[in-house]
Amino acid sequence: MGDATLTRQMEQRIAGLLTPSRRSEVPPFMVMDVMAAAARIEAAGGHVIHMEVGQPAAPAPRAAIAAAHTALETARIDYTSALGISSLRERIARHYRETYGCAVDPARIVITTGSSAAFILAFLAMFEPGDRVAVTVPGYPPYRHILTALGCEPVLIETTSETRHALTGEALLAAHRKTPLKGVLVASPANPTGTMMSREALGGVIGAAHDAGIRFISDEIYHGLDYAFPAVTAAELSPDALVINSFSKYFCMTGWRIGWMVVPDALVRPVERLQQNLAISVPTLSQIAAEAAFDGRTEMDAIKHGYQENRRILIEGLPKAGLTKFLPADGAFYLYADVSGFTSDSFEFTKRMLEEIHVAATPGVDFDPIHGRSFVRFSYARSADDMREAVARIARWLA
């Protein structure tokens, strides 16, 4: 046997060792692909209006940045407790008292590397491989993708205009009767729609879940960005609900990768063990900055008012451009628009929109594999000038 044959056999064996696992075969998060395509246009000198990603244009609160500077100059940046710096956990507990009138024991608060790590920790702590977990569509794609990668089965429950595109207890129980569910995840304000659940609606789903023995997770990362009515936390309605939140959206700290969970007492130690092994602890500098971020609420509220103006510009401007239908935009910074009058392929629609008029938006198929080909998500987290220019470009293009 010659050297060339041996080399080929060795290459074949190595290739076999590098075959990706089945659990890694999740769909891409399309918004990241759109960002990459937009970056290529910008690298070639084009001016792209970014409406694809839920990323605030504003920086972190000045108090957060100042605290990080001070820490870098004066403190060692060491590991922290796996659950997080105790003063940050206490400050978050105070936030629940001040904002919601809700008493949360700091011992139940876990600091995470953004909400993304919180979803992984929550799913690992609450579910076994094969468990069926309900999520609504349209909805945030990584819910489905993370569950799939962890060996769970996401169960898609469609929402309708009759319930303002929010999950109901009746719909949850109907899905549970078909094949038993182990968990359910809801978001209010929701991504991609911005739709919110009232206290009665959220309480109804929590009550139905508890009565049926279904574990409940509440994604609250857009709390603080509520326009129609004040957001309600599941932590106020049930000590058994697991709540996920983040400093990314309201506090404009996306790249700092810092979030938190409020977990039921029985899950604190399991989540701590998982965090110890998966991450050791959350980046210390981000935790220091996050604690100080609460001192920047006035600054952040001013940014929120900017989102409200952007929301007005789109709600008034897009219908004049021909996009007349969108889901209730109660909070967050998204408008989920029906484009069925122009296309039956939202992926191709957004691709052409980016290439031809340099407006980046996300196709609805990223959020809804059932009806998403008829929808596009527009983020209005950038400047008012960008929103006005985007409306003008879209109007000319669709005309």
Disulfide bonds with the S-S distance in Angstrom:
none
